[in-house]
């Protein structure tokens, strides 16, 4: 009877390891020092391939002043924008704002 060989490939799992969770927690702890929650009115992501970090977030503050922040991944840049800009108001379609006689 032969013994199966151990594989060198990492198995895919949807669950994070304890090390990955700890790294995520450490990353979230740094979010508190971002200059204030919802301090900006809008944000956009620019790709900067010739720089050390490939993505740059440009936040527009009330009054037109802009700030720039560099990120290694698109996901980090998007999360930064979500944390520092207001959520757009939910609006309903006007198609549902009519009475039965107007249909």
N, C-alpha and C positions, 0 to 999 in steps of 0.2 A: 504494500500500500504506500502510495506517495504522499508526501506532505505538501500542501499548497504553499506557494511562495508568497512572501509578504509583498504587498504592493507599495510602491513609492509615491503613488498618486494620492492627492488629498481628496477625500470624498466630499461631494456637495451636500450641504445641509442648509436649511432655511434658518436654523438656530445659530446664534452667535456664541462664540466661546467666551469664557470668563475674561480672557485677555482682551478680546475685542470689546466687550462690555465696559471694561475698565478704561480702555482708550477712549471710547465714546463719552463716558462720564467725565473724564479729564478734559475732553474737548468742550463739553457743555459748561463746565465750570468757568472756562475762559469767556463765555458769552456775556457774563455780567459786566464786563468792562468794555462796552461798545459805544459809549457816549450817549446813552439814554434810549429808552424804548419809544418807538414811534416818533423819533426826532426828525424824520424826513418825510417828504410828501410823495416821492416817487424814486424808483431805482431802476437801473439798467445794467446789463452785463456786457462787457466788451472782451473779446478774445485778444490776448497779447502774446502771440507765439514767440516773439523774440526776447521776452523778458524771462526772469527766473521762475515766475509763477504765471501760468497760462491764462488766468481769468482776472478781470478787474471789474469791481462794482462801482458805479458812479451813482451816488445818492444826491438827489436834489432836495434841498431844504426850503422851508418857507422863506421867501424873499429872493430866491434864485441862487443862493450860495450852493456850491457843490463840494462833495468830499469823495475821495477815491480810496478804495480798499482792495488789496490783492488777495487772491485765493488760489489754492492748488487745484480744486475741483469745481465743476459746475454746480454740483449738489451743495457744497459749502456756500457758494455765492448766492444761490437761490434761497437757501435757509436764512442767510444774513439779510437779504431783502425782505423776506416775510417777517422777520423779527423787528425790522426797523422802519417799516412803512405800514400805513393803515390798511385794513382789509376793505376792498371795495364794497359799497352798499349793494345788497341784493335787490334787484328790481324785477317786478313781474311784467310779463308781456301785456301790452294794452289789448290784445285780442280777448283776454278774459275779463276786461273791465266794461263789458257791455251788457245791457239787459237782454232778455229773450226776444223782445220785439225788434231789436237792432241786428239780429243775426242774419 
